[in-house]
């Protein structure tokens, strides 16, 4: 499964990360920001994947502007 990380600027394209790379990055950080272009279904599948491996996962939407479409997903993955 491939997910899109949050954009660093409004005009840039989101970077893509797969679950294997995400698991490797868990050694150094536990908070990840994902782009709004990810489907809710994909994010739920990612959460289920990590919960099956024994992690606690918390996800929420973070608004960064007044427009309804200006948000990203913040995901905490804790061992």
JOCORFEN-V152961 format. One record per pair of residues at least 4 apart in sequence whose C-alpha atoms are under 6 Angstrom apart, sorted by the first residue. I is the first residue (numbers start at 1). J is the second residue. Records with the same first field share a line. If there is no record, write none. Layout:
BEGIN
I=J / J
END
This chain:
BEGIN
1=18
2=17 / 18
3=16 / 17
4=14 / 15 / 16 / 34 / 35
5=14 / 15 / 33 / 34 / 35
6=14 / 33 / 34 / 35
7=14
26=30
30=76 / 77
31=75 / 76
32=74 / 75
33=73 / 74
34=72 / 73
35=72
36=72
50=55
51=55 / 56
55=78 / 79
56=77 / 78
57=76 / 77
58=75 / 76
59=74 / 75
60=73 / 74
61=72 / 73
62=71 / 72 / 73
63=70 / 71
64=70 / 71
65=70
END
